[in-house]
Amino acid sequence: MSKKPWKPVEDVERDKQRVAEYESLYPGFSFTKATVVELRTGIIIAARFADKIRRAVFAAFGKMVPEDVILRDVGEFNKKLYEMLIERGIGKLDLVRISVEVSYDPEQNKLIFGEPKIEKLYTEQEVKELVEKLVQERCGDALRKLEEIKKLLA
C-alpha cells in the first residue's frame, strides 16, 4: 500500500515553479549555517501561512532535500503551527509574521524545525480600540470624577 502525497501534485508543481520567483523577489530565508536556515513569511494573513512556509522550504532546501521529505516534514510542522495559531486566538484574516529556524539532518533524512516566532500585527484602529478599552478599565473612575469636577467648575 503506497502512501498518499501530502499535497496534490499540481500544488507541489506550482510551489516549485514559484521558488525562482521567491528567490529573486523575496528573501524569505537566510542560511545561518551550512544546513540551517531561518525562514520568514513576511507579513501575511494567517490563512496563507502553510503555503508561505512550504514555498520558503522548497526555495531553501529544494536542491538538497528530497521532495517527499520536504512535503512530509513541512506538513507535520504546519499542523503544529496551525494549532499554535488557534491557541493564541489568531483568526484566518489576522495579519501575522512567522519566522522559524530549520535544519536538515541527512542521517535521519529529516527537516528539523525550531520553535516558531509568531507575531500578530494590529491595525491602527485595533490599537486605538485596545488603548481606549484599557484606559476605561484602569482609569474609568478617575475620568468620571474629572468630568464631575469640570461640570462643577463650569
DSSP file with accessible surface (Angstrom, degrees, kcal/mol):
  #  RESIDUE AA STRUCTURE BP1 BP2  ACC     N-H-->O    O-->H-N    N-H-->O    O-->H-N    TCO  KAPPA ALPHA  PHI   PSI    X-CA   Y-CA   Z-CA
    1    1 A M              0   0  243      0, 0.0     2,-0.2     0, 0.0     0, 0.0   0.000 360.0 360.0 360.0 124.8    0.0    0.0    0.0
    2    2 A S        -     0   0  110      1,-0.1     2,-0.2     0, 0.0     0, 0.0  -0.592 360.0-112.1 -89.9 152.0    1.5    3.3   -1.0
    3    3 A K        -     0   0  195     -2,-0.2    -1,-0.1     1,-0.1     3,-0.1  -0.554  29.7-117.8 -79.9 145.7    1.3    6.5    1.0
    4    4 A K        -     0   0  192     -2,-0.2    -1,-0.1     1,-0.1     2,-0.0  -0.559  35.7-104.0 -78.6 145.6   -0.8    9.4   -0.4
    5    5 A P        -     0   0   88      0, 0.0    -1,-0.1     0, 0.0     4,-0.0  -0.330  22.4-124.0 -67.4 155.0    1.2   12.6   -1.1
    6    6 A W  S    S+     0   0  106      1,-0.1    -2,-0.0    62,-0.1    62,-0.0   0.851  94.0  23.0 -66.8 -37.9    0.8   15.4    1.4
    7    7 A K  S    S-     0   0   54      2,-0.0    -1,-0.1     1,-0.0     5,-0.1  -0.950  97.2 -91.0-127.8 152.1   -0.4   17.9   -1.2
    8    8 A P    >>  -     0   0   60      0, 0.0     4,-1.7     0, 0.0     3,-0.7  -0.292  42.1-115.1 -57.4 147.0   -2.0   17.4   -4.6
    9    9 A V  H 3> S+     0   0   94      1,-0.3     4,-2.7     2,-0.2     5,-0.2   0.878 113.8  57.8 -56.3 -40.1    0.7   17.2   -7.3
   10   10 A E  H 3> S+     0   0  128      1,-0.2     4,-2.2     2,-0.2    -1,-0.3   0.878 105.6  50.8 -63.9 -33.4   -0.5   20.4   -9.0
   11   11 A D  H <> S+     0   0   32     -3,-0.7     4,-2.5     2,-0.2    -1,-0.2   0.910 110.9  48.5 -67.5 -41.1    0.1   22.4   -5.8
   12   12 A V  H  X S+     0   0    3     -4,-1.7     4,-2.6     2,-0.2    -2,-0.2   0.938 112.4  47.8 -64.9 -45.4    3.6   20.9   -5.4
   13   13 A E  H  X S+     0   0   78     -4,-2.7     4,-2.1     2,-0.2    -2,-0.2   0.919 111.7  50.7 -62.1 -41.9    4.5   21.8   -9.1
   14   14 A R  H  X S+     0   0   69     -4,-2.2     4,-1.7    -5,-0.2    -1,-0.2   0.931 110.7  49.4 -61.6 -42.9    3.1   25.3   -8.6
   15   15 A D  H  X S+     0   0    0     -4,-2.5     4,-0.7     1,-0.2    -2,-0.2   0.916 110.0  49.9 -63.7 -42.7    5.2   25.8   -5.5
   16   16 A K  H >X S+     0   0   77     -4,-2.6     3,-0.7     1,-0.2     4,-0.5   0.882 109.4  52.2 -66.0 -34.8    8.4   24.5   -7.2
   17   17 A Q  H 3X S+     0   0  144     -4,-2.1     4,-0.6     1,-0.2     3,-0.4   0.854 108.0  51.7 -67.9 -32.4    7.8   26.9  -10.1
   18   18 A R  H 3X S+     0   0   90     -4,-1.7     4,-2.8     1,-0.2    -1,-0.2   0.583  87.0  85.0 -81.9  -8.8    7.4   29.8   -7.7
   19   19 A V  H <X S+     0   0   20     -3,-0.7     4,-2.9    -4,-0.7     5,-0.2   0.933  89.6  49.7 -58.3 -46.7   10.7   29.1   -6.0
   20   20 A A  H  X S+     0   0   63     -4,-0.5     4,-1.9    -3,-0.4    -1,-0.2   0.917 111.3  49.7 -59.5 -41.5   12.6   31.0   -8.6
   21   21 A E  H  X S+     0   0   95     -4,-0.6     4,-2.7     1,-0.2     5,-0.4   0.932 112.1  47.8 -61.6 -45.7   10.2   34.0   -8.1
   22   22 A Y  H  X S+     0   0   25     -4,-2.8     4,-2.0     1,-0.2     6,-0.3   0.896 109.0  53.7 -63.4 -40.8   10.6   33.8   -4.4
   23   23 A E  H  < S+     0   0   86     -4,-2.9    -1,-0.2    -5,-0.2    -2,-0.2   0.884 117.4  36.6 -63.3 -36.3   14.4   33.7   -4.6
   24   24 A S  H  < S+     0   0   94     -4,-1.9    -2,-0.2    -5,-0.2    -1,-0.2   0.851 128.8  29.6 -85.5 -34.9   14.6   36.8   -6.7
   25   25 A L  H  < S+     0   0  127     -4,-2.7    -3,-0.2     1,-0.2    -2,-0.2   0.796 120.5  36.7 -95.8 -32.3   11.7   38.9   -5.2
   26   26 A Y     <  -     0   0   57     -4,-2.0     2,-2.2    -5,-0.4    -1,-0.2  -0.962  59.4-148.6-134.0 117.9   11.5   37.9   -1.6
   27   27 A P        +     0   0   92      0, 0.0    -4,-0.1     0, 0.0    -5,-0.0  -0.484  36.9 157.9 -80.3  70.6   14.3   37.0    0.8
   28   28 A G        +     0   0    2     -2,-2.2    12,-3.2    -6,-0.3     2,-0.3   0.439  61.9  27.6 -78.7   1.1   12.1   34.6    2.8
   29   29 A F  E     -A   39   0A  40     10,-0.3     2,-0.3    -3,-0.1    10,-0.2  -0.991  58.4-167.1-154.9 157.5   15.1   32.7    4.1
   30   30 A S  E     -A   38   0A  45      8,-1.5     8,-2.9    -2,-0.3     2,-0.4  -0.981  28.4-118.7-146.7 137.9   18.7   33.1    5.0
   31   31 A F  E     +A   37   0A 100     -2,-0.3     6,-0.3     6,-0.2     3,-0.1  -0.617  25.8 177.6 -75.7 129.8   21.3   30.5    5.8
   32   32 A T  E    S+     0   0A  69      4,-2.5     2,-0.3    -2,-0.4     5,-0.2   0.665  76.3   0.3-101.5 -24.9   22.7   30.7    9.3
   33   33 A K  E >  S-A   36   0A 151      3,-1.5     3,-1.0     1,-0.0    -1,-0.3  -0.865  98.4 -76.4-145.5-177.9   24.9   27.6    8.9
   34   34 A A  T 3  S+     0   0   89      1,-0.3    -3,-0.0    -2,-0.3    69,-0.0   0.883 129.8  12.7 -56.4 -43.7   25.5   25.2    6.0
   35   35 A T  T 3  S+     0   0   55     69,-0.0    69,-1.6    -4,-0.0     2,-0.5   0.074 110.0  94.8-122.7  24.2   22.3   23.3    6.5
   36   36 A V  E <   -AB  33 103A  18     -3,-1.0    -4,-2.5    67,-0.2    -3,-1.5  -0.976  49.8-178.9-120.1 129.4   20.5   25.7    8.9
   37   37 A V  E     -AB  31 102A   0     65,-3.6    65,-3.5    -2,-0.5     2,-0.7  -0.963  24.5-141.8-128.5 141.2   18.0   28.3    7.5
   38   38 A E  E     -AB  30 101A  67     -8,-2.9    -8,-1.5    -2,-0.4     2,-0.3  -0.926  25.6-157.0 -99.5 116.8   15.9   31.0    9.1
   39   39 A L  E     -AB  29 100A   1     61,-3.3    61,-1.9    -2,-0.7     2,-0.4  -0.764  10.6-174.0 -93.7 142.8   12.6   31.1    7.3
   40   40 A R  E     - B   0  99A  71    -12,-3.2    59,-0.2    -2,-0.3    -2,-0.0  -0.998  17.7-163.5-137.4 132.5   10.4   34.2    7.4
   41   41 A T        -     0   0    4     57,-2.6    58,-0.1    -2,-0.4    -1,-0.1   0.696  31.6-142.6 -83.7 -21.4    7.0   34.6    5.9
   42   42 A G        -     0   0   19     56,-0.4     2,-0.6   -14,-0.1    56,-0.5  -0.320  55.7 -32.6  75.4-174.8    6.9   38.4    5.9
   43   43 A I  S    S+     0   0   94     54,-0.1     2,-0.3    -2,-0.1    54,-0.2  -0.695  83.4 151.2 -82.7 121.4    3.5   40.0    6.8
   44   44 A I  E     -C   96   0A  16     52,-2.6    52,-3.0    -2,-0.6     2,-0.3  -0.918  52.4 -93.6-140.7 163.4    0.7   37.7    5.6
   45   45 A I  E >   -C   95   0A  64     -2,-0.3     3,-2.1    50,-0.2    50,-0.2  -0.629  44.4-116.8 -76.5 146.0   -2.9   36.9    6.5
   46   46 A A  G >  S+     0   0    5     48,-2.4     3,-1.8    45,-0.4     4,-0.3   0.811 110.0  68.2 -57.4 -31.4   -2.8   33.9    8.8
   47   47 A A  G 3  S+     0   0   53     45,-2.3    -1,-0.3     1,-0.3     3,-0.3   0.723  98.7  52.7 -63.0 -18.3   -4.8   31.7    6.3
   48   48 A R  G <> S+     0   0  103     -3,-2.1     4,-2.0    44,-0.2    -1,-0.3   0.374  76.6 101.9 -98.6   3.3   -1.7   31.8    3.9
   49   49 A F  H <> S+     0   0   18     -3,-1.8     4,-2.7     1,-0.2     5,-0.3   0.888  77.0  54.1 -60.1 -40.6    0.9   30.6    6.4
   50   50 A A  H  > S+     0   0   29     -4,-0.3     4,-2.5    -3,-0.3    -1,-0.2   0.931 110.3  45.7 -63.5 -44.1    1.1   27.0    5.1
   51   51 A D  H  > S+     0   0   24     -4,-0.2     4,-2.6     1,-0.2     5,-0.2   0.917 113.8  49.7 -62.7 -44.7    1.7   28.0    1.5
   52   52 A K  H  X S+     0   0   47     -4,-2.0     4,-2.3     2,-0.2    -2,-0.2   0.920 112.7  46.1 -62.1 -45.5    4.4   30.5    2.5
   53   53 A I  H  X S+     0   0    2     -4,-2.7     4,-2.5     2,-0.2     5,-0.2   0.946 113.6  49.0 -63.0 -47.7    6.2   28.1    4.8
   54   54 A R  H  X S+     0   0    9     -4,-2.5     4,-2.5    -5,-0.3    -2,-0.2   0.933 113.0  46.8 -59.9 -44.8    6.2   25.3    2.2
   55   55 A R  H  X S+     0   0    6     -4,-2.6     4,-2.5     1,-0.2    -1,-0.2   0.899 111.3  50.8 -65.9 -40.8    7.4   27.6   -0.6
   56   56 A A  H  X S+     0   0    5     -4,-2.3     4,-2.4    -5,-0.2    -1,-0.2   0.904 110.7  49.4 -64.2 -38.9   10.2   29.0    1.6
   57   57 A V  H  X S+     0   0    0     -4,-2.5     4,-3.3     2,-0.2     5,-0.5   0.925 110.9  49.6 -66.3 -42.6   11.3   25.5    2.5
   58   58 A F  H  X S+     0   0    8     -4,-2.5     4,-1.9    -5,-0.2    -2,-0.2   0.918 112.2  48.9 -59.8 -42.2   11.3   24.5   -1.2
   59   59 A A  H  < S+     0   0   10     -4,-2.5    -2,-0.2    -5,-0.2    -1,-0.2   0.914 119.6  37.0 -64.5 -40.9   13.4   27.6   -2.0
   60   60 A A  H  < S+     0   0    8     -4,-2.4    -2,-0.2    -5,-0.2    -1,-0.2   0.891 135.4  16.9 -79.3 -41.5   15.9   26.9    0.8
   61   61 A F  H >X S+     0   0    0     -4,-3.3     4,-2.4    -5,-0.2     3,-1.7   0.435  88.8 106.3-115.1  -1.9   16.2   23.1    0.7
   62   62 A G  T 3< S+     0   0   37     -4,-1.9    -3,-0.1    -5,-0.5    -1,-0.1   0.761  84.4  47.2 -56.1 -27.9   14.7   22.1   -2.7
   63   63 A K  T 34 S+     0   0  190     -4,-0.2    -1,-0.3    -5,-0.2    -2,-0.1   0.605 122.9  31.3 -90.7 -11.1   18.1   21.3   -4.2
   64   64 A M  T <4 S+     0   0   82     -3,-1.7    -2,-0.2     1,-0.2    -1,-0.1   0.562 110.5  61.4-121.4 -12.8   19.5   19.3   -1.3
   65   65 A V  S  < S-     0   0    7     -4,-2.4    -1,-0.2    -7,-0.1     5,-0.1  -0.960  86.6-108.0-120.9 134.6   16.4   17.5    0.3
   66   66 A P     >  -     0   0   55      0, 0.0     4,-2.1     0, 0.0     3,-0.5  -0.260  27.5-122.1 -58.8 145.1   14.1   15.1   -1.4
   67   67 A E  H  > S+     0   0   73      1,-0.2     4,-2.8     2,-0.2     5,-0.2   0.878 110.7  54.9 -56.8 -42.5   10.7   16.4   -2.3
   68   68 A D  H  > S+     0   0  108      1,-0.2     4,-2.3     2,-0.2    -1,-0.2   0.868 107.6  50.6 -64.4 -32.1    8.8   13.7   -0.3
   69   69 A V  H  > S+     0   0    0     -3,-0.5     4,-2.8     2,-0.2     5,-0.4   0.933 110.8  48.8 -69.2 -43.8   10.9   14.6    2.8
   70   70 A I  H  X S+     0   0    1     -4,-2.1     4,-2.7     1,-0.2     5,-0.4   0.954 113.7  46.2 -59.6 -49.0   10.0   18.3    2.4
   71   71 A L  H  X S+     0   0   11     -4,-2.8     4,-1.9     1,-0.2    -1,-0.2   0.916 115.3  46.5 -62.6 -42.9    6.3   17.6    2.0
   72   72 A R  H  X S+     0   0   72     -4,-2.3     4,-2.1    -5,-0.2    -2,-0.2   0.967 118.3  39.2 -63.5 -52.8    6.2   15.2    4.9
   73   73 A D  H  X S+     0   0    3     -4,-2.8     4,-2.4     1,-0.2    -2,-0.2   0.883 116.5  49.1 -72.8 -37.0    8.1   17.4    7.4
   74   74 A V  H  X S+     0   0    2     -4,-2.7     4,-3.1    -5,-0.4     5,-0.2   0.909 109.9  54.0 -66.8 -38.9    6.6   20.7    6.3
   75   75 A G  H  X S+     0   0   16     -4,-1.9     4,-1.8    -5,-0.4    -2,-0.2   0.934 110.4  45.9 -59.6 -43.9    3.1   19.1    6.6
   76   76 A E  H  X S+     0   0   88     -4,-2.1     4,-1.8     2,-0.2    -1,-0.2   0.918 114.4  48.1 -65.0 -43.8    3.8   18.0   10.1
   77   77 A F  H  X S+     0   0    8     -4,-2.4     4,-2.9     1,-0.2    -2,-0.2   0.921 108.8  53.5 -63.8 -42.5    5.2   21.4   11.1
   78   78 A N  H  X S+     0   0   15     -4,-3.1     4,-2.5     1,-0.2    -1,-0.2   0.863 106.0  53.7 -63.9 -33.2    2.2   23.2    9.5
   79   79 A K  H  X S+     0   0  126     -4,-1.8     4,-2.0    -5,-0.2    -1,-0.2   0.936 111.3  45.7 -62.8 -45.2   -0.2   21.1   11.6
   80   80 A K  H  X S+     0   0   91     -4,-1.8     4,-2.0     1,-0.2    -2,-0.2   0.929 113.2  49.9 -62.2 -44.1    1.7   22.2   14.8
   81   81 A L  H  X S+     0   0    0     -4,-2.9     4,-2.4     1,-0.2    -2,-0.2   0.898 107.1  54.6 -64.0 -39.0    1.8   25.8   13.6
   82   82 A Y  H  X S+     0   0  121     -4,-2.5     4,-2.4     1,-0.2    -1,-0.2   0.934 107.9  49.6 -59.9 -45.6   -1.9   25.7   12.9
   83   83 A E  H  X S+     0   0  104     -4,-2.0     4,-2.7     1,-0.2    -1,-0.2   0.897 109.6  52.0 -61.3 -39.4   -2.6   24.5   16.5
   84   84 A M  H  X S+     0   0   20     -4,-2.0     4,-1.6     2,-0.2    -1,-0.2   0.904 109.2  49.4 -64.6 -40.9   -0.4   27.3   17.9
   85   85 A L  H  <>S+     0   0    6     -4,-2.4     5,-2.5     2,-0.2    -2,-0.2   0.918 112.4  47.8 -63.2 -43.3   -2.3   29.9   15.9
   86   86 A I  H ><5S+     0   0   84     -4,-2.4     3,-1.8     1,-0.2    -2,-0.2   0.930 108.8  53.9 -63.4 -45.4   -5.6   28.6   17.1
   87   87 A E  H 3<5S+     0   0  154     -4,-2.7    -1,-0.2     1,-0.3    -2,-0.2   0.841 108.5  50.4 -58.2 -34.5   -4.4   28.5   20.8
   88   88 A R  T 3<5S-     0   0  132     -4,-1.6    -1,-0.3    -5,-0.2    -2,-0.2   0.421 116.1-115.4 -84.8   0.3   -3.4   32.2   20.5
   89   89 A G  T < 5 +     0   0   57     -3,-1.8     2,-0.6     1,-0.2    -3,-0.2   0.761  58.2 159.0  73.5  24.8   -6.8   33.1   19.1
   90   90 A I      < -     0   0   14     -5,-2.5    -1,-0.2    -6,-0.2     2,-0.1  -0.722  29.4-146.3 -85.8 122.9   -5.4   34.2   15.8
   91   91 A G    >   -     0   0   33     -2,-0.6     3,-1.5     1,-0.1   -45,-0.4  -0.417  25.6-105.8 -84.6 165.7   -8.1   34.2   13.1
   92   92 A K  T 3  S+     0   0  159      1,-0.3   -45,-2.3   -46,-0.2   -44,-0.2   0.745 119.6  47.9 -69.4 -17.3   -7.5   33.4    9.5
   93   93 A L  T 3  S+     0   0  135    -47,-0.2    -1,-0.3   -48,-0.2     2,-0.1   0.453  87.0 110.7-100.2   0.7   -7.8   37.0    8.4
   94   94 A D  S <  S-     0   0   36     -3,-1.5   -48,-2.4   -49,-0.1     2,-0.4  -0.443  74.5-113.2 -71.8 148.6   -5.4   38.4   11.1
   95   95 A L  E     +CD  45 121A  66     26,-0.6    26,-2.7   -50,-0.2     2,-0.3  -0.691  44.6 169.8 -84.7 131.9   -2.1   39.7   10.0
   96   96 A V  E     -CD  44 120A   0    -52,-3.0   -52,-2.6    -2,-0.4     2,-0.4  -0.927  28.3-153.6-137.1 161.7    0.9   37.6   11.2
   97   97 A R  E     - D   0 119A  89     22,-2.1    22,-2.6    -2,-0.3     2,-0.4  -0.986  19.9-169.6-135.4 125.4    4.6   37.3   10.6
   98   98 A I  E     + D   0 118A   0    -56,-0.5   -57,-2.6    -2,-0.4   -56,-0.4  -0.951   8.7 176.3-121.2 135.6    6.2   34.0   11.3
   99   99 A S  E     +BD  40 117A  17     18,-2.0    18,-3.3    -2,-0.4     2,-0.3  -0.987   5.7 167.7-134.8 148.5    9.9   33.1   11.5
  100  100 A V  E     -B   39   0A   5    -61,-1.9   -61,-3.3    -2,-0.3     2,-0.4  -0.981  32.6-122.4-157.6 144.2   11.5   29.7   12.3
  101  101 A E  E     -B   38   0A 102     -2,-0.3    13,-3.3    14,-0.3     2,-0.4  -0.796  31.4-172.4 -91.3 133.6   14.9   28.1   12.2
  102  102 A V  E     -BE  37 113A   0    -65,-3.5   -65,-3.6    -2,-0.4     2,-0.3  -0.985   5.3-176.8-129.1 135.6   15.0   24.9   10.1
  103  103 A S  E     -BE  36 112A  33      9,-2.4     9,-3.5    -2,-0.4     2,-0.5  -0.911  19.9-132.2-127.7 160.5   17.9   22.5    9.7
  104  104 A Y  E     - E   0 111A  27    -69,-1.6     7,-0.2    -2,-0.3   -69,-0.0  -0.951   9.4-162.1-115.5 128.0   18.3   19.3    7.7
  105  105 A D  E  >> - E   0 110A  37      5,-2.8     5,-1.8    -2,-0.5     4,-1.1  -0.909   2.7-170.5-106.9 102.7   19.7   16.1    9.2
  106  106 A P  T  45S+     0   0   87      0, 0.0    -1,-0.1     0, 0.0     5,-0.0   0.810  83.6  58.8 -66.5 -27.6   20.9   13.9    6.3
  107  107 A E  T  45S+     0   0  183      1,-0.2    -2,-0.0     3,-0.1     0, 0.0   0.911 117.9  30.9 -66.7 -41.4   21.4   10.9    8.6
  108  108 A Q  T  45S-     0   0  125     -3,-0.2    -1,-0.2     2,-0.2     3,-0.1   0.526 103.5-132.9 -89.3  -9.3   17.8   10.9    9.7
  109  109 A N  T  <5 +     0   0   58     -4,-1.1     2,-0.3     1,-0.2    -2,-0.1   0.955  64.3 127.0  52.9  55.2   16.7   12.3    6.3
  110  110 A K  E   < -E  105   0A  69     -5,-1.8    -5,-2.8   -38,-0.0     2,-0.4  -0.999  62.8-130.2-146.5 140.6   14.6   14.8    8.2
  111  111 A L  E     -E  104   0A   3     -2,-0.3     2,-0.6   -42,-0.3    -7,-0.2  -0.791  26.1-151.6 -85.9 134.4   14.0   18.6    8.4
  112  112 A I  E     -E  103   0A  70     -9,-3.5    -9,-2.4    -2,-0.4     2,-0.4  -0.940   7.2-158.0-114.5 117.0   14.1   19.8   12.0
  113  113 A F  E     -E  102   0A  34     -2,-0.6   -11,-0.2   -11,-0.2    -2,-0.0  -0.791   6.0-147.2 -96.5 133.7   12.0   22.8   12.8
  114  114 A G        -     0   0   30    -13,-3.3    -1,-0.1    -2,-0.4   -12,-0.0  -0.053  47.6 -59.7 -78.7-168.7   12.9   25.0   15.8
  115  115 A E        -     0   0  135      1,-0.1   -14,-0.3   -15,-0.0    -1,-0.2  -0.634  61.8-126.8 -77.3 122.1   10.3   26.9   17.9
  116  116 A P        -     0   0    6      0, 0.0     2,-0.6     0, 0.0   -16,-0.2  -0.387   8.1-138.4 -72.6 147.8    8.4   29.3   15.6
  117  117 A K  E     -D   99   0A 120    -18,-3.3   -18,-2.0    -2,-0.1     2,-0.6  -0.942  22.3-168.4-103.5 115.6    8.2   33.0   16.5
  118  118 A I  E     -D   98   0A  16     -2,-0.6     2,-0.5   -20,-0.2   -20,-0.2  -0.940   4.7-173.0-111.0 121.4    4.6   34.2   15.7
  119  119 A E  E     -D   97   0A  59    -22,-2.6   -22,-2.1    -2,-0.6     2,-0.5  -0.963  10.7-153.7-114.9 125.7    3.9   37.9   15.7
  120  120 A K  E     -D   96   0A  65     -2,-0.5     2,-0.3   -24,-0.2   -24,-0.2  -0.858  14.5-149.9 -95.2 132.2    0.4   39.1   15.4
  121  121 A L  E     -D   95   0A  41    -26,-2.7   -26,-0.6    -2,-0.5     2,-0.4  -0.800   6.4-151.2-104.9 145.5    0.1   42.6   13.8
  122  122 A Y        -     0   0  117     -2,-0.3     2,-0.1   -28,-0.1   -28,-0.0  -0.887  13.4-122.8-116.7 146.8   -2.6   45.1   14.6
  123  123 A T     >  -     0   0   67     -2,-0.4     4,-2.2     1,-0.1     5,-0.2  -0.348  33.7-106.6 -76.8 165.2   -4.1   47.8   12.6
  124  124 A E  H  > S+     0   0  178      1,-0.2     4,-2.5     2,-0.2     5,-0.2   0.907 122.1  52.3 -59.3 -40.6   -4.1   51.4   13.9
  125  125 A Q  H  > S+     0   0  104      1,-0.2     4,-2.4     2,-0.2    -1,-0.2   0.911 108.0  50.6 -63.7 -42.5   -7.8   51.2   14.6
  126  126 A E  H  > S+     0   0   62      2,-0.2     4,-2.3     1,-0.2    -1,-0.2   0.909 111.0  48.7 -63.1 -41.0   -7.4   47.9   16.6
  127  127 A V  H  X S+     0   0   69     -4,-2.2     4,-2.7     2,-0.2     5,-0.2   0.929 110.4  51.6 -64.4 -43.7   -4.6   49.5   18.7
  128  128 A K  H  X S+     0   0  114     -4,-2.5     4,-2.6     1,-0.2    -2,-0.2   0.928 110.9  47.8 -59.7 -44.8   -6.8   52.6   19.3
  129  129 A E  H  X S+     0   0  104     -4,-2.4     4,-2.3     1,-0.2    -1,-0.2   0.906 111.9  49.9 -64.4 -40.6   -9.7   50.5   20.5
  130  130 A L  H  X S+     0   0   84     -4,-2.3     4,-2.4     2,-0.2    -2,-0.2   0.920 111.9  47.9 -63.9 -42.3   -7.4   48.4   22.8
  131  131 A V  H  X S+     0   0   79     -4,-2.7     4,-2.8     2,-0.2     5,-0.2   0.933 111.6  49.7 -64.8 -45.0   -6.0   51.6   24.3
  132  132 A E  H  X S+     0   0  107     -4,-2.6     4,-2.4    -5,-0.2    -1,-0.2   0.911 111.3  49.9 -61.2 -40.2   -9.4   53.1   24.9
  133  133 A K  H  X S+     0   0  126     -4,-2.3     4,-2.5     2,-0.2    -1,-0.2   0.927 111.8  47.6 -64.8 -43.3  -10.6   49.9   26.5
  134  134 A L  H  X S+     0   0   81     -4,-2.4     4,-2.7     2,-0.2     5,-0.3   0.905 110.9  51.2 -64.8 -41.1   -7.6   49.8   28.8
  135  135 A V  H  X S+     0   0   63     -4,-2.8     4,-2.9     1,-0.2    -1,-0.2   0.934 111.6  48.0 -62.2 -43.6   -8.0   53.4   29.8
  136  136 A Q  H  X S+     0   0  114     -4,-2.4     4,-1.1    -5,-0.2    -2,-0.2   0.916 114.5  46.3 -61.9 -44.4  -11.7   52.9   30.6
  137  137 A E  H  < S+     0   0  123     -4,-2.5    -2,-0.2    -5,-0.2    -1,-0.2   0.909 125.2  29.1 -65.3 -42.1  -10.9   49.8   32.7
  138  138 A R  H  < S+     0   0  200     -4,-2.7    -2,-0.2    -5,-0.2    -3,-0.2   0.735 135.0  25.2 -94.8 -25.6   -8.0   51.3   34.6
  139  139 A C  H  X S+     0   0   57     -4,-2.9     4,-2.6    -5,-0.3     5,-0.2   0.222  82.7 112.8-124.1  12.2   -8.9   55.0   34.7
  140  140 A G  H  X S+     0   0    3     -4,-1.1     4,-2.3     1,-0.2     5,-0.2   0.903  80.8  47.3 -55.8 -46.6  -12.6   55.0   34.4
  141  141 A D  H  > S+     0   0  109      1,-0.2     4,-2.4     2,-0.2    -1,-0.2   0.923 113.0  48.7 -62.9 -43.6  -13.3   56.2   37.9
  142  142 A A  H  > S+     0   0   64      1,-0.2     4,-2.4     2,-0.2    -1,-0.2   0.906 111.0  50.6 -64.3 -39.6  -10.7   59.0   37.7
  143  143 A L  H  X S+     0   0   69     -4,-2.6     4,-2.2     2,-0.2    -1,-0.2   0.906 110.3  49.6 -65.3 -39.9  -12.1   60.1   34.3
  144  144 A R  H  X S+     0   0  132     -4,-2.3     4,-2.2    -5,-0.2    -2,-0.2   0.921 111.6  48.5 -64.6 -42.0  -15.7   60.2   35.7
  145  145 A K  H  X S+     0   0  135     -4,-2.4     4,-2.4     1,-0.2    -2,-0.2   0.902 109.4  53.3 -64.9 -38.8  -14.5   62.3   38.7
  146  146 A L  H  X S+     0   0   84     -4,-2.4     4,-2.4     1,-0.2    -1,-0.2   0.916 108.5  49.6 -62.5 -41.5  -12.7   64.6   36.4
  147  147 A E  H  X S+     0   0   96     -4,-2.2     4,-2.1     2,-0.2    -1,-0.2   0.897 109.5  52.0 -64.5 -39.9  -15.8   65.2   34.3
  148  148 A E  H  X S+     0   0  121     -4,-2.2     4,-2.1     2,-0.2    -2,-0.2   0.924 109.9  48.7 -62.2 -42.2  -17.8   65.9   37.6
  149  149 A I  H  X S+     0   0   89     -4,-2.4     4,-2.2     1,-0.2    -2,-0.2   0.913 109.0  53.1 -64.5 -41.4  -15.2   68.5   38.6
  150  150 A K  H  X S+     0   0  114     -4,-2.4     4,-1.3     1,-0.2    -1,-0.2   0.907 109.3  49.4 -61.2 -39.2  -15.4   70.1   35.2
  151  151 A K  H  < S+     0   0  160     -4,-2.1    -1,-0.2     1,-0.2    -2,-0.2   0.890 110.7  50.1 -66.7 -40.4  -19.2   70.4   35.5
  152  152 A L  H  < S+     0   0  148     -4,-2.1    -1,-0.2     1,-0.2    -2,-0.2   0.864 112.8  46.7 -64.3 -37.5  -18.9   71.9   39.0
  153  153 A L  H  <        0   0  144     -4,-2.2    -1,-0.2    -5,-0.2    -2,-0.2   0.704 360.0 360.0 -78.7 -18.6  -16.4   74.5   37.7
  154  154 A A     <        0   0  120     -4,-1.3    -3,-0.1    -5,-0.2    -4,-0.0  -0.045 360.0 360.0 -78.6 360.0  -18.4   75.4   34.6
